[in-house]
Amino acid sequence: MNIAWNDSAPIYRQLKDKVVAMMLDGVLQPGEALPSVRQIAAEYQLNPITVSRAYQELADEELVEKRRGLGMYVTEGAREKLLATERERFLKEEWPLVVERINRLGLNIEKLMRDADKEGSR
């Protein structure tokens, strides 16, 4: 896990977002263990409470489960749940801003989509 911290958000939130990204990217698979709180705290010189808070939020959202004495594990269906949530958030929060910017700049959405398809097929 490679993380560059910034001042724009609390560290526990940035750590949580990194774990979420790893799930979405398929780096962390269902049933796979997360690195231990102690391991992450030592590796990134964080307070273990900070790491625990990030992990607890993931558990609260049922993306990981605690296994007593073993650690935290990615739950079955976590990626699909995240994809649904992230898609909904994108469509409600980010996409309207993108469309507004496209319109403000006088760009043609259809042409942009065609150009993007061409780039993706290269």
Backbone as XML, in Angstrom:
<?xml version="1.0"?>
<chain id="A" units="angstrom">
  <residue number="1" name="MET">
    <atom name="N" x="0.856" y="-1.166" z="0.000"/>
    <atom name="CA" x="0.000" y="0.000" z="0.000"/>
    <atom name="C" x="0.902" y="1.229" z="0.000"/>
  </residue>
  <residue number="2" name="ASN">
    <atom name="N" x="0.737" y="2.091" z="-0.975"/>
    <atom name="CA" x="1.544" y="3.300" z="-1.081"/>
    <atom name="C" x="0.632" y="4.504" z="-0.897"/>
  </residue>
  <residue number="3" name="ILE">
    <atom name="N" x="0.904" y="5.302" z="0.134"/>
    <atom name="CA" x="0.025" y="6.421" z="0.450"/>
    <atom name="C" x="0.832" y="7.685" z="0.646"/>
  </residue>
  <residue number="4" name="ALA">
    <atom name="N" x="0.378" y="8.765" z="0.007"/>
    <atom name="CA" x="0.937" y="10.094" z="0.240"/>
    <atom name="C" x="-0.153" y="10.897" z="0.941"/>
  </residue>
  <residue number="5" name="TRP">
    <atom name="N" x="0.067" y="11.252" z="2.202"/>
    <atom name="CA" x="-0.945" y="11.975" z="2.973"/>
    <atom name="C" x="-1.010" y="13.422" z="2.529"/>
  </residue>
  <residue number="6" name="ASN">
    <atom name="N" x="-2.197" y="14.009" z="2.609"/>
    <atom name="CA" x="-2.347" y="15.437" z="2.321"/>
    <atom name="C" x="-3.208" y="16.063" z="3.419"/>
  </residue>
  <residue number="7" name="ASP">
    <atom name="N" x="-3.274" y="17.367" z="3.412"/>
    <atom name="CA" x="-3.987" y="18.092" z="4.461"/>
    <atom name="C" x="-5.461" y="18.314" z="4.148"/>
  </residue>
  <residue number="8" name="SER">
    <atom name="N" x="-5.946" y="17.790" z="3.032"/>
    <atom name="CA" x="-7.319" y="18.070" z="2.612"/>
    <atom name="C" x="-8.373" y="17.252" z="3.358"/>
  </residue>
  <residue number="9" name="ALA">
    <atom name="N" x="-7.961" y="16.172" z="4.003"/>
    <atom name="CA" x="-8.906" y="15.309" z="4.710"/>
    <atom name="C" x="-8.185" y="14.635" z="5.874"/>
  </residue>
  <residue number="10" name="PRO">
    <atom name="N" x="-8.938" y="14.191" z="6.884"/>
    <atom name="CA" x="-8.300" y="13.474" z="7.995"/>
    <atom name="C" x="-7.581" y="12.217" z="7.489"/>
  </residue>
  <residue number="11" name="ILE">
    <atom name="N" x="-6.505" y="11.860" z="8.162"/>
    <atom name="CA" x="-5.706" y="10.707" z="7.730"/>
    <atom name="C" x="-6.519" y="9.420" z="7.756"/>
  </residue>
  <residue number="12" name="TYR">
    <atom name="N" x="-7.379" y="9.241" z="8.764"/>
    <atom name="CA" x="-8.159" y="8.001" z="8.806"/>
    <atom name="C" x="-9.044" y="7.891" z="7.572"/>
  </residue>
  <residue number="13" name="ARG">
    <atom name="N" x="-9.571" y="9.020" z="7.091"/>
    <atom name="CA" x="-10.429" y="9.028" z="5.908"/>
    <atom name="C" x="-9.599" y="8.694" z="4.660"/>
  </residue>
  <residue number="14" name="GLN">
    <atom name="N" x="-8.386" y="9.243" z="4.576"/>
    <atom name="CA" x="-7.513" y="8.957" z="3.441"/>
    <atom name="C" x="-7.124" y="7.478" z="3.421"/>
  </residue>
  <residue number="15" name="LEU">
    <atom name="N" x="-6.864" y="6.917" z="4.602"/>
    <atom name="CA" x="-6.535" y="5.492" z="4.688"/>
    <atom name="C" x="-7.725" y="4.646" z="4.255"/>
  </residue>
  <residue number="16" name="LYS">
    <atom name="N" x="-8.906" y="4.994" z="4.746"/>
    <atom name="CA" x="-10.122" y="4.280" z="4.352"/>
    <atom name="C" x="-10.306" y="4.356" z="2.841"/>
  </residue>
  <residue number="17" name="ASP">
    <atom name="N" x="-10.149" y="5.547" z="2.271"/>
    <atom name="CA" x="-10.306" y="5.722" z="0.821"/>
    <atom name="C" x="-9.305" y="4.876" z="0.040"/>
  </residue>
  <residue number="18" name="LYS">
    <atom name="N" x="-8.092" y="4.734" z="0.572"/>
    <atom name="CA" x="-7.077" y="3.909" z="-0.092"/>
    <atom name="C" x="-7.498" y="2.437" z="-0.086"/>
  </residue>
  <residue number="19" name="VAL">
    <atom name="N" x="-8.023" y="1.968" z="1.037"/>
    <atom name="CA" x="-8.483" y="0.575" z="1.120"/>
    <atom name="C" x="-9.666" y="0.359" z="0.178"/>
  </residue>
  <residue number="20" name="VAL">
    <atom name="N" x="-10.587" y="1.324" z="0.137"/>
    <atom name="CA" x="-11.735" y="1.249" z="-0.777"/>
    <atom name="C" x="-11.245" y="1.169" z="-2.221"/>
  </residue>
  <residue number="21" name="ALA">
    <atom name="N" x="-10.269" y="2.009" z="-2.581"/>
    <atom name="CA" x="-9.726" y="1.989" z="-3.945"/>
    <atom name="C" x="-9.103" y="0.629" z="-4.259"/>
  </residue>
  <residue number="22" name="MET">
    <atom name="N" x="-8.437" y="0.044" z="-3.284"/>
    <atom name="CA" x="-7.830" y="-1.281" z="-3.496"/>
    <atom name="C" x="-8.901" y="-2.341" z="-3.717"/>
  </residue>
  <residue number="23" name="MET">
    <atom name="N" x="-10.036" y="-2.210" z="-3.036"/>
    <atom name="CA" x="-11.146" y="-3.146" z="-3.256"/>
    <atom name="C" x="-11.740" y="-2.949" z="-4.650"/>
  </residue>
  <residue number="24" name="LEU">
    <atom name="N" x="-11.955" y="-1.695" z="-5.021"/>
    <atom name="CA" x="-12.532" y="-1.410" z="-6.342"/>
    <atom name="C" x="-11.611" y="-1.870" z="-7.469"/>
  </residue>
  <residue number="25" name="ASP">
    <atom name="N" x="-10.304" y="-1.722" z="-7.266"/>
    <atom name="CA" x="-9.328" y="-2.115" z="-8.281"/>
    <atom name="C" x="-9.058" y="-3.619" z="-8.293"/>
  </residue>
  <residue number="26" name="GLY">
    <atom name="N" x="-9.631" y="-4.347" z="-7.333"/>
    <atom name="CA" x="-9.433" y="-5.788" z="-7.275"/>
    <atom name="C" x="-8.139" y="-6.204" z="-6.613"/>
  </residue>
  <residue number="27" name="VAL">
    <atom name="N" x="-7.424" y="-5.269" z="-6.009"/>
    <atom name="CA" x="-6.184" y="-5.598" z="-5.308"/>
    <atom name="C" x="-6.509" y="-6.386" z="-4.040"/>
  </residue>
  <residue number="28" name="LEU">
    <atom name="N" x="-7.563" y="-5.966" z="-3.342"/>
    <atom name="CA" x="-8.060" y="-6.704" z="-2.178"/>
    <atom name="C" x="-9.303" y="-7.468" z="-2.607"/>
  </residue>
  <residue number="29" name="GLN">
    <atom name="N" x="-9.255" y="-8.771" z="-2.482"/>
    <atom name="CA" x="-10.338" y="-9.649" z="-2.913"/>
    <atom name="C" x="-11.185" y="-10.099" z="-1.721"/>
  </residue>
  <residue number="30" name="PRO">
    <atom name="N" x="-12.437" y="-10.511" z="-1.960"/>
    <atom name="CA" x="-13.271" y="-11.037" z="-0.874"/>
    <atom name="C" x="-12.563" y="-12.174" z="-0.145"/>
  </residue>
  <residue number="31" name="GLY">
    <atom name="N" x="-12.637" y="-12.141" z="1.174"/>
    <atom name="CA" x="-11.991" y="-13.166" z="1.994"/>
    <atom name="C" x="-10.551" y="-12.869" z="2.325"/>
  </residue>
  <residue number="32" name="GLU">
    <atom name="N" x="-9.984" y="-11.866" z="1.703"/>
    <atom name="CA" x="-8.580" y="-11.523" z="1.936"/>
    <atom name="C" x="-8.450" y="-10.643" z="3.177"/>
  </residue>
  <residue number="33" name="ALA">
    <atom name="N" x="-7.386" y="-10.863" z="3.933"/>
    <atom name="CA" x="-7.141" y="-10.095" z="5.155"/>
    <atom name="C" x="-6.553" y="-8.730" z="4.835"/>
  </residue>
  <residue number="34" name="LEU">
    <atom name="N" x="-6.994" y="-7.733" z="5.591"/>
    <atom name="CA" x="-6.357" y="-6.420" z="5.529"/>
    <atom name="C" x="-5.068" y="-6.496" z="6.335"/>
  </residue>
  <residue number="35" name="PRO">
    <atom name="N" x="-4.101" y="-5.656" z="6.015"/>
    <atom name="CA" x="-2.904" y="-5.612" z="6.875"/>
    <atom name="C" x="-3.333" y="-5.259" z="8.306"/>
  </residue>
  <residue number="36" name="SER">
    <atom name="N" x="-2.614" y="-5.744" z="9.289"/>
    <atom name="CA" x="-3.001" y="-5.497" z="10.680"/>
    <atom name="C" x="-2.884" y="-4.016" z="11.025"/>
  </residue>
  <residue number="37" name="VAL">
    <atom name="N" x="-3.648" y="-3.628" z="12.040"/>
    <atom name="CA" x="-3.603" y="-2.246" z="12.522"/>
    <atom name="C" x="-2.171" y="-1.894" z="12.916"/>
  </residue>
  <residue number="38" name="ARG">
    <atom name="N" x="-1.528" y="-2.785" z="13.651"/>
    <atom name="CA" x="-0.139" y="-2.528" z="14.095"/>
    <atom name="C" x="0.812" y="-2.379" z="12.917"/>
  </residue>
  <residue number="39" name="GLN">
    <atom name="N" x="0.624" y="-3.230" z="11.908"/>
    <atom name="CA" x="1.498" y="-3.179" z="10.735"/>
    <atom name="C" x="1.354" y="-1.846" z="10.010"/>
  </residue>
  <residue number="40" name="ILE">
    <atom name="N" x="0.130" y="-1.416" z="9.772"/>
    <atom name="CA" x="-0.112" y="-0.141" z="9.075"/>
    <atom name="C" x="0.385" y="1.022" z="9.923"/>
  </residue>
  <residue number="41" name="ALA">
    <atom name="N" x="0.100" y="0.986" z="11.233"/>
    <atom name="CA" x="0.536" y="2.066" z="12.126"/>
    <atom name="C" x="2.058" y="2.201" z="12.111"/>
  </residue>
  <residue number="42" name="ALA">
    <atom name="N" x="2.760" y="1.079" z="12.165"/>
    <atom name="CA" x="4.227" y="1.118" z="12.168"/>
    <atom name="C" x="4.776" y="1.555" z="10.814"/>
  </residue>
  <residue number="43" name="GLU">
    <atom name="N" x="4.213" y="0.991" z="9.746"/>
    <atom name="CA" x="4.726" y="1.284" z="8.401"/>
    <atom name="C" x="4.558" y="2.751" z="8.017"/>
  </residue>
  <residue number="44" name="TYR">
    <atom name="N" x="3.448" y="3.372" z="8.418"/>
    <atom name="CA" x="3.164" y="4.750" z="8.017"/>
    <atom name="C" x="3.280" y="5.738" z="9.175"/>
  </residue>
  <residue number="45" name="GLN">
    <atom name="N" x="3.838" y="5.261" z="10.303"/>
    <atom name="CA" x="4.049" y="6.093" z="11.493"/>
    <atom name="C" x="2.753" y="6.803" z="11.898"/>
  </residue>
  <residue number="46" name="LEU">
    <atom name="N" x="1.700" y="6.000" z="12.037"/>
    <atom name="CA" x="0.392" y="6.507" z="12.437"/>
    <atom name="C" x="0.052" y="6.005" z="13.833"/>
  </residue>
  <residue number="47" name="ASN">
    <atom name="N" x="-0.836" y="6.706" z="14.478"/>
    <atom name="CA" x="-1.374" y="6.250" z="15.740"/>
    <atom name="C" x="-2.284" y="5.054" z="15.429"/>
  </residue>
  <residue number="48" name="PRO">
    <atom name="N" x="-2.144" y="3.959" z="16.167"/>
    <atom name="CA" x="-3.016" y="2.803" z="15.910"/>
    <atom name="C" x="-4.509" y="3.148" z="15.991"/>
  </residue>
  <residue number="49" name="ILE">
    <atom name="N" x="-4.872" y="4.142" z="16.780"/>
    <atom name="CA" x="-6.274" y="4.551" z="16.876"/>
    <atom name="C" x="-6.757" y="5.106" z="15.535"/>
  </residue>
  <residue number="50" name="THR">
    <atom name="N" x="-5.880" y="5.796" z="14.824"/>
    <atom name="CA" x="-6.220" y="6.336" z="13.506"/>
    <atom name="C" x="-6.532" y="5.197" z="12.540"/>
  </residue>
  <residue number="51" name="VAL">
    <atom name="N" x="-5.683" y="4.178" z="12.545"/>
    <atom name="CA" x="-5.889" y="3.018" z="11.669"/>
    <atom name="C" x="-7.166" y="2.285" z="12.082"/>
  </residue>
  <residue number="52" name="SER">
    <atom name="N" x="-7.359" y="2.103" z="13.362"/>
    <atom name="CA" x="-8.556" y="1.417" z="13.858"/>
    <atom name="C" x="-9.827" y="2.155" z="13.444"/>
  </residue>
  <residue number="53" name="ARG">
    <atom name="N" x="-9.774" y="3.476" z="13.462"/>
    <atom name="CA" x="-10.959" y="4.253" z="13.073"/>
    <atom name="C" x="-11.297" y="4.023" z="11.606"/>
  </residue>
  <residue number="54" name="ALA">
    <atom name="N" x="-10.287" y="4.013" z="10.744"/>
    <atom name="CA" x="-10.516" y="3.752" z="9.321"/>
    <atom name="C" x="-11.109" y="2.361" z="9.132"/>
  </residue>
  <residue number="55" name="TYR">
    <atom name="N" x="-10.530" y="1.379" z="9.805"/>
    <atom name="CA" x="-11.005" y="0.005" z="9.685"/>
    <atom name="C" x="-12.420" y="-0.136" z="10.243"/>
  </residue>
  <residue number="56" name="GLN">
    <atom name="N" x="-12.713" y="0.583" z="11.339"/>
    <atom name="CA" x="-14.044" y="0.495" z="11.929"/>
    <atom name="C" x="-15.095" y="1.047" z="10.979"/>
  </residue>
  <residue number="57" name="GLU">
    <atom name="N" x="-14.783" y="2.126" z="10.277"/>
    <atom name="CA" x="-15.745" y="2.666" z="9.299"/>
    <atom name="C" x="-16.009" y="1.651" z="8.192"/>
  </residue>
  <residue number="58" name="LEU">
    <atom name="N" x="-14.969" y="0.958" z="7.754"/>
    <atom name="CA" x="-15.147" y="-0.081" z="6.738"/>
    <atom name="C" x="-16.033" y="-1.208" z="7.279"/>
  </residue>
  <residue number="59" name="ALA">
    <atom name="N" x="-15.834" y="-1.564" z="8.543"/>
    <atom name="CA" x="-16.659" y="-2.603" z="9.164"/>
    <atom name="C" x="-18.104" y="-2.124" z="9.323"/>
  </residue>
  <residue number="60" name="ASP">
    <atom name="N" x="-18.275" y="-0.860" z="9.718"/>
    <atom name="CA" x="-19.624" y="-0.307" z="9.879"/>
    <atom name="C" x="-20.400" y="-0.327" z="8.563"/>
  </residue>
  <residue number="61" name="GLU">
    <atom name="N" x="-19.680" y="-0.172" z="7.459"/>
    <atom name="CA" x="-20.303" y="-0.195" z="6.133"/>
    <atom name="C" x="-20.383" y="-1.616" z="5.575"/>
  </residue>
  <residue number="62" name="GLU">
    <atom name="N" x="-19.995" y="-2.595" z="6.389"/>
    <atom name="CA" x="-20.030" y="-4.020" z="6.036"/>
    <atom name="C" x="-19.185" y="-4.347" z="4.807"/>
  </residue>
  <residue number="63" name="LEU">
    <atom name="N" x="-18.086" y="-3.617" z="4.653"/>
    <atom name="CA" x="-17.140" y="-3.887" z="3.572"/>
    <atom name="C" x="-16.059" y="-4.854" z="4.051"/>
  </residue>
  <residue number="64" name="VAL">
    <atom name="N" x="-15.811" y="-4.846" z="5.350"/>
    <atom name="CA" x="-14.892" y="-5.802" z="5.969"/>
    <atom name="C" x="-15.575" y="-6.354" z="7.210"/>
  </residue>
  <residue number="65" name="GLU">
    <atom name="N" x="-15.083" y="-7.507" z="7.658"/>
    <atom name="CA" x="-15.617" y="-8.106" z="8.875"/>
    <atom name="C" x="-14.473" y="-8.426" z="9.821"/>
  </residue>
  <residue number="66" name="LYS">
    <atom name="N" x="-14.765" y="-8.276" z="11.101"/>
    <atom name="CA" x="-13.778" y="-8.611" z="12.126"/>
    <atom name="C" x="-13.882" y="-10.093" z="12.412"/>
  </residue>
  <residue number="67" name="ARG">
    <atom name="N" x="-12.733" y="-10.733" z="12.447"/>
    <atom name="CA" x="-12.677" y="-12.139" z="12.872"/>
    <atom name="C" x="-11.821" y="-12.164" z="14.125"/>
  </residue>
  <residue number="68" name="ARG">
    <atom name="N" x="-12.475" y="-12.446" z="15.231"/>
    <atom name="CA" x="-11.821" y="-12.384" z="16.538"/>
    <atom name="C" x="-10.491" y="-13.143" z="16.532"/>
  </residue>
  <residue number="69" name="GLY">
    <atom name="N" x="-9.457" y="-12.417" z="16.899"/>
    <atom name="CA" x="-8.133" y="-13.014" z="16.995"/>
    <atom name="C" x="-7.422" y="-13.160" z="15.663"/>
  </residue>
  <residue number="70" name="LEU">
    <atom name="N" x="-8.103" y="-12.869" z="14.561"/>
    <atom name="CA" x="-7.504" y="-13.055" z="13.238"/>
    <atom name="C" x="-7.305" y="-11.739" z="12.483"/>
  </residue>
  <residue number="71" name="GLY">
    <atom name="N" x="-8.190" y="-10.783" z="12.689"/>
    <atom name="CA" x="-8.062" y="-9.506" z="11.993"/>
    <atom name="C" x="-9.298" y="-9.145" z="11.200"/>
  </residue>
  <residue number="72" name="MET">
    <atom name="N" x="-9.100" y="-8.291" z="10.210"/>
    <atom name="CA" x="-10.190" y="-7.789" z="9.372"/>
    <atom name="C" x="-10.077" y="-8.415" z="7.987"/>
  </residue>
  <residue number="73" name="TYR">
    <atom name="N" x="-11.230" y="-8.830" z="7.442"/>
    <atom name="CA" x="-11.270" y="-9.491" z="6.144"/>
    <atom name="C" x="-12.307" y="-8.824" z="5.249"/>
  </residue>
  <residue number="74" name="VAL">
    <atom name="N" x="-11.990" y="-8.752" z="3.958"/>
    <atom name="CA" x="-12.913" y="-8.187" z="2.971"/>
    <atom name="C" x="-14.125" y="-9.113" z="2.865"/>
  </residue>
  <residue number="75" name="THR">
    <atom name="N" x="-15.312" y="-8.530" z="2.922"/>
    <atom name="CA" x="-16.543" y="-9.326" z="2.855"/>
    <atom name="C" x="-16.889" y="-9.677" z="1.410"/>
  </residue>
  <residue number="76" name="GLU">
    <atom name="N" x="-17.651" y="-10.744" z="1.266"/>
    <atom name="CA" x="-18.181" y="-11.115" z="-0.042"/>
    <atom name="C" x="-19.104" y="-9.987" z="-0.509"/>
  </residue>
  <residue number="77" name="GLY">
    <atom name="N" x="-19.002" y="-9.597" z="-1.744"/>
    <atom name="CA" x="-19.864" y="-8.570" z="-2.304"/>
    <atom name="C" x="-19.445" y="-7.142" z="-2.004"/>
  </residue>
  <residue number="78" name="ALA">
    <atom name="N" x="-18.309" y="-6.965" z="-1.325"/>
    <atom name="CA" x="-17.856" y="-5.613" z="-0.973"/>
    <atom name="C" x="-17.614" y="-4.767" z="-2.219"/>
  </residue>
  <residue number="79" name="ARG">
    <atom name="N" x="-16.957" y="-5.341" z="-3.219"/>
    <atom name="CA" x="-16.647" y="-4.582" z="-4.435"/>
    <atom name="C" x="-17.926" y="-4.149" z="-5.146"/>
  </residue>
  <residue number="80" name="GLU">
    <atom name="N" x="-18.888" y="-5.054" z="-5.257"/>
    <atom name="CA" x="-20.138" y="-4.744" z="-5.945"/>
    <atom name="C" x="-20.904" y="-3.650" z="-5.195"/>
  </residue>
  <residue number="81" name="LYS">
    <atom name="N" x="-20.901" y="-3.741" z="-3.873"/>
    <atom name="CA" x="-21.557" y="-2.723" z="-3.048"/>
    <atom name="C" x="-20.884" y="-1.368" z="-3.251"/>
  </residue>
  <residue number="82" name="LEU">
    <atom name="N" x="-19.554" y="-1.360" z="-3.260"/>
    <atom name="CA" x="-18.808" y="-0.117" z="-3.474"/>
    <atom name="C" x="-19.069" y="0.458" z="-4.858"/>
  </residue>
  <residue number="83" name="LEU">
    <atom name="N" x="-19.087" y="-0.410" z="-5.867"/>
    <atom name="CA" x="-19.347" y="0.068" z="-7.232"/>
    <atom name="C" x="-20.709" y="0.742" z="-7.325"/>
  </residue>
  <residue number="84" name="ALA">
    <atom name="N" x="-21.717" y="0.133" z="-6.730"/>
    <atom name="CA" x="-23.066" y="0.708" z="-6.769"/>
    <atom name="C" x="-23.083" y="2.061" z="-6.066"/>
  </residue>
  <residue number="85" name="THR">
    <atom name="N" x="-22.466" y="2.129" z="-4.910"/>
    <atom name="CA" x="-22.436" y="3.372" z="-4.134"/>
    <atom name="C" x="-21.659" y="4.459" z="-4.869"/>
  </residue>
  <residue number="86" name="GLU">
    <atom name="N" x="-20.487" y="4.092" z="-5.393"/>
    <atom name="CA" x="-19.651" y="5.075" z="-6.086"/>
    <atom name="C" x="-20.297" y="5.556" z="-7.382"/>
  </residue>
  <residue number="87" name="ARG">
    <atom name="N" x="-20.954" y="4.658" z="-8.105"/>
    <atom name="CA" x="-21.654" y="5.062" z="-9.336"/>
    <atom name="C" x="-22.770" y="6.044" z="-9.015"/>
  </residue>
  <residue number="88" name="GLU">
    <atom name="N" x="-23.550" y="5.737" z="-7.975"/>
    <atom name="CA" x="-24.651" y="6.616" z="-7.581"/>
    <atom name="C" x="-24.121" y="7.992" z="-7.165"/>
  </residue>
  <residue number="89" name="ARG">
    <atom name="N" x="-23.055" y="7.992" z="-6.366"/>
    <atom name="CA" x="-22.461" y="9.253" z="-5.917"/>
    <atom name="C" x="-21.940" y="10.055" z="-7.103"/>
  </residue>
  <residue number="90" name="PHE">
    <atom name="N" x="-21.282" y="9.377" z="-8.040"/>
    <atom name="CA" x="-20.756" y="10.052" z="-9.225"/>
    <atom name="C" x="-21.883" y="10.701" z="-10.017"/>
  </residue>
  <residue number="91" name="LEU">
    <atom name="N" x="-22.937" y="9.941" z="-10.265"/>
    <atom name="CA" x="-24.041" y="10.454" z="-11.070"/>
    <atom name="C" x="-24.773" y="11.604" z="-10.393"/>
  </residue>
  <residue number="92" name="LYS">
    <atom name="N" x="-24.869" y="11.584" z="-9.073"/>
    <atom name="CA" x="-25.583" y="12.641" z="-8.351"/>
    <atom name="C" x="-24.715" y="13.861" z="-8.063"/>
  </residue>
  <residue number="93" name="GLU">
    <atom name="N" x="-23.423" y="13.637" z="-7.759"/>
    <atom name="CA" x="-22.576" y="14.726" z="-7.303"/>
    <atom name="C" x="-21.588" y="15.231" z="-8.349"/>
  </residue>
  <residue number="94" name="GLU">
    <atom name="N" x="-20.892" y="14.325" z="-9.013"/>
    <atom name="CA" x="-19.806" y="14.728" z="-9.901"/>
    <atom name="C" x="-20.272" y="14.982" z="-11.334"/>
  </residue>
  <residue number="95" name="TRP">
    <atom name="N" x="-21.098" y="14.092" z="-11.863"/>
    <atom name="CA" x="-21.505" y="14.207" z="-13.268"/>
    <atom name="C" x="-22.183" y="15.539" z="-13.576"/>
  </residue>
  <residue number="96" name="PRO">
    <atom name="N" x="-23.115" y="16.011" z="-12.739"/>
    <atom name="CA" x="-23.735" y="17.310" z="-13.048"/>
    <atom name="C" x="-22.703" y="18.440" z="-13.147"/>
  </residue>
  <residue number="97" name="LEU">
    <atom name="N" x="-21.659" y="18.387" z="-12.335"/>
    <atom name="CA" x="-20.604" y="19.408" z="-12.396"/>
    <atom name="C" x="-19.794" y="19.277" z="-13.686"/>
  </residue>
  <residue number="98" name="VAL">
    <atom name="N" x="-19.560" y="18.033" z="-14.110"/>
    <atom name="CA" x="-18.829" y="17.800" z="-15.361"/>
    <atom name="C" x="-19.646" y="18.331" z="-16.542"/>
  </residue>
  <residue number="99" name="VAL">
    <atom name="N" x="-20.924" y="18.014" z="-16.570"/>
    <atom name="CA" x="-21.801" y="18.476" z="-17.655"/>
    <atom name="C" x="-21.854" y="20.002" z="-17.670"/>
  </residue>
  <residue number="100" name="GLU">
    <atom name="N" x="-21.965" y="20.591" z="-16.499"/>
    <atom name="CA" x="-21.994" y="22.053" z="-16.406"/>
    <atom name="C" x="-20.714" y="22.661" z="-16.971"/>
  </residue>
  <residue number="101" name="ARG">
    <atom name="N" x="-19.589" y="22.060" z="-16.642"/>
    <atom name="CA" x="-18.285" y="22.568" z="-17.151"/>
    <atom name="C" x="-18.182" y="22.375" z="-18.659"/>
  </residue>
  <residue number="102" name="ILE">
    <atom name="N" x="-18.631" y="21.238" z="-19.158"/>
    <atom name="CA" x="-18.624" y="20.978" z="-20.601"/>
    <atom name="C" x="-19.442" y="22.042" z="-21.320"/>
  </residue>
  <residue number="103" name="ASN">
    <atom name="N" x="-20.629" y="22.296" z="-20.783"/>
    <atom name="CA" x="-21.499" y="23.308" z="-21.401"/>
    <atom name="C" x="-20.885" y="24.703" z="-21.311"/>
  </residue>
  <residue number="104" name="ARG">
    <atom name="N" x="-20.313" y="25.034" z="-20.174"/>
    <atom name="CA" x="-19.696" y="26.349" z="-19.990"/>
    <atom name="C" x="-18.558" y="26.570" z="-20.991"/>
  </residue>
  <residue number="105" name="LEU">
    <atom name="N" x="-17.839" y="25.510" z="-21.290"/>
    <atom name="CA" x="-16.714" y="25.610" z="-22.224"/>
    <atom name="C" x="-17.149" y="25.495" z="-23.681"/>
  </residue>
  <residue number="106" name="GLY">
    <atom name="N" x="-18.431" y="25.244" z="-23.891"/>
    <atom name="CA" x="-18.939" y="25.148" z="-25.257"/>
    <atom name="C" x="-18.497" y="23.891" z="-25.975"/>
  </residue>
  <residue number="107" name="LEU">
    <atom name="N" x="-18.260" y="22.843" z="-25.219"/>
    <atom name="CA" x="-17.846" y="21.578" z="-25.819"/>
    <atom name="C" x="-19.073" y="20.752" z="-26.187"/>
  </residue>
  <residue number="108" name="ASN">
    <atom name="N" x="-18.893" y="19.820" z="-27.120"/>
    <atom name="CA" x="-19.962" y="18.951" z="-27.569"/>
    <atom name="C" x="-19.800" y="17.588" z="-26.889"/>
  </residue>
  <residue number="109" name="ILE">
    <atom name="N" x="-20.787" y="17.195" z="-26.066"/>
    <atom name="CA" x="-20.699" y="15.949" z="-25.302"/>
    <atom name="C" x="-20.560" y="14.740" z="-26.225"/>
  </residue>
  <residue number="110" name="GLU">
    <atom name="N" x="-21.338" y="14.706" z="-27.306"/>
    <atom name="CA" x="-21.281" y="13.558" z="-28.220"/>
    <atom name="C" x="-19.887" y="13.416" z="-28.829"/>
  </residue>
  <residue number="111" name="LYS">
    <atom name="N" x="-19.291" y="14.548" z="-29.236"/>
    <atom name="CA" x="-17.940" y="14.506" z="-29.824"/>
    <atom name="C" x="-16.918" y="14.061" z="-28.777"/>
  </residue>
  <residue number="112" name="LEU">
    <atom name="N" x="-17.070" y="14.553" z="-27.564"/>
    <atom name="CA" x="-16.161" y="14.135" z="-26.496"/>
    <atom name="C" x="-16.249" y="12.627" z="-26.257"/>
  </residue>
  <residue number="113" name="MET">
    <atom name="N" x="-17.470" y="12.096" z="-26.275"/>
    <atom name="CA" x="-17.651" y="10.666" z="-26.056"/>
    <atom name="C" x="-17.053" y="9.848" z="-27.198"/>
  </residue>
  <residue number="114" name="ARG">
    <atom name="N" x="-17.254" y="10.304" z="-28.425"/>
    <atom name="CA" x="-16.659" y="9.605" z="-29.584"/>
    <atom name="C" x="-15.139" y="9.620" z="-29.484"/>
  </residue>
  <residue number="115" name="ASP">
    <atom name="N" x="-14.585" y="10.790" z="-29.149"/>
    <atom name="CA" x="-13.126" y="10.902" z="-29.018"/>
    <atom name="C" x="-12.603" y="9.996" z="-27.903"/>
  </residue>
  <residue number="116" name="ALA">
    <atom name="N" x="-13.350" y="9.921" z="-26.809"/>
    <atom name="CA" x="-12.951" y="9.061" z="-25.684"/>
    <atom name="C" x="-12.979" y="7.598" z="-26.101"/>
  </residue>
  <residue number="117" name="ASP">
    <atom name="N" x="-14.011" y="7.208" z="-26.888"/>
    <atom name="CA" x="-14.091" y="5.823" z="-27.378"/>
    <atom name="C" x="-12.910" y="5.488" z="-28.266"/>
  </residue>
  <residue number="118" name="LYS">
    <atom name="N" x="-12.521" y="6.440" z="-29.123"/>
    <atom name="CA" x="-11.369" y="6.236" z="-30.008"/>
    <atom name="C" x="-10.087" y="6.056" z="-29.188"/>
  </residue>
  <residue number="119" name="GLU">
    <atom name="N" x="-9.919" y="6.886" z="-28.159"/>
    <atom name="CA" x="-8.731" y="6.791" z="-27.304"/>
    <atom name="C" x="-8.691" y="5.452" z="-26.570"/>
  </residue>
  <residue number="120" name="GLY">
    <atom name="N" x="-9.868" y="5.003" z="-26.113"/>
    <atom name="CA" x="-9.939" y="3.750" z="-25.362"/>
    <atom name="C" x="-9.650" y="2.519" z="-26.208"/>
  </residue>
  <residue number="121" name="SER">
    <atom name="N" x="-9.865" y="2.619" z="-27.511"/>
    <atom name="CA" x="-9.648" y="1.458" z="-28.381"/>
    <atom name="C" x="-8.214" y="1.376" z="-28.890"/>
  </residue>
  <residue number="122" name="ARG">
    <atom name="N" x="-7.409" y="2.333" z="-28.557"/>
    <atom name="CA" x="-6.002" y="2.304" z="-29.012"/>
    <atom name="C" x="-5.168" y="1.402" z="-28.171"/>
  </residue>
</chain>
